[in-house]
């Protein structure tokens, strides 16, 4: 990632500065809470991809940094809302906003970030970028609602899981790449290639995230391990395990999940069965397939450090540990 950021490090630093500066509000609590969540860090993965694609398409105009901030603000807003829905106590290794200031403040500051993002977006005057980002934000909300509606449904299929992931996570990453191409006045073919690259990378990103819930070191991951499992979220490692398990093992998992709140002993039992049926390995293999699909969309790009950076970013998605 150091090699990647060396190409756009200056722009990423400008994004960090602008993320803070644009949060100034007449309401001190908004500035305080917004500053807290922005200062807590994060990968800045969506701004990074936007900047890489925009630079690959020779765009570096006045709206470059604000647009990168748009993607981070929207993403951060969804995290604030997610933490309220999930009753999360930690985020990015720190106390979550809702656990410090309460659910109401967390939701309202999330709404402010959405509004701020679209305020910055409108100033670009680029209608196509506005449409793409608006559509992506709609998909994010649909994905979250789909996940909530199917929460705890142990019969969730892999196809349904991909549909949720494509909307909730991948759509904004897809939009970041597509908008970078739009701002660079790319051809329709190249714009579509970057769009598909972002979609595949986004799906792989969430797949790996779901494996990290079982494998990452807690202090690096930024949230408690096995959180998805304890909340009854059915993600692909568990979906694969339920599909491959013997009738006896499947029934055991289902009976434990139906008990509601899982004890540590029950969590350990399910974890062992996921290991037995190689649920994590299966998901990582699928994630690598999506990365390969993403890289196919870069084949027509001329060799360059920026192309190498986009390739490396896709590989980073499946190699990361947090």
C-alpha positions, 0 to 999 in steps of 0.5 A: 500500500505504501507503493500505491499511496506514493503515487497519490500520497499528496492528494490523499493528504489533501483529502484528510485535510478537506475531510476535517475542514468541510465538517465545520458547522454552526452546531458544535456537536456536529463538528465534534462528533464528525471530527471524532469519527474522521480522526479515528482513521480508516483505510480511505479505500474509496477515495484511494480508488477514485483518485487512482482511476481519476489520475489514470484518466488524466483528471486532476481538476478543482473538484478532484479532492472534494469528490474523493471526500464525497465517497468517504463521507457517504461511507462514514455515514453508513457506518454511523447508521450501521453501528446504531442498528447493530448496537456496536460498541467499537468502530475502528478500534475506538468507542463507537459514536453511538456508545459515546454520544447515543443513537440519536446523535449518531444517526443525525451526524450520519444524516449530516455527512450524507447531506455534506457529501451531496452538497460537495457533489452538486458543486461539481456541476457534473450531472453524470457523476451526480447520477452515478453516486445517487444511484449508488447511495440508493443501492447501499440503502437497499442492500442494508434493508435486504440484509436486515430483512434476511437477518438470521435467515440460515437459508440465505443462499450464496446468490442472495448474499452476493446481491446484498454485498453488491448493493451494500458494499460494492456499489459505492466502490464501483461508483468511485471507480466509475466517477473517476473515469467520468471526470476524466472524460473516458470513452464509454468502454473504458468507463465501463471497464473501470466500473466493472473493476470497482464492482468486482473489487468491492464484492471481494472486499466484503467477502474478505471482511466477512472472513476477517470476522473469524480470523483477524486480530481484534485490536487490528480489525477494530471490532470484536471478533465473531460479531457477525455470528453473535448478531445472527448475520449469515455471511458466506463462510457460514452459508458455505458451511451449512451447504457442505455440512452433514445433516447432523452438523447442519442441524447442530448449527441451526439449533445453536443459531435459533437459541438467540444470544450465543454463548462463547461455548456455542460460538466456539462450536460453530467456529470449529464446524466452519473450520471443518468444512473450510468455510473461510478458505472457500470464501477467500478462493471466491474473493480471488476469483472476483479479483481476477475478474477485476483485473481482466478489466485492466488489460486494455490499459497501457503499462504504467505505475498507475495500472500497477497500482490498480492491480496491487490494490485489487491484490491487497483486498485479499491479502489484508489482515484487517 
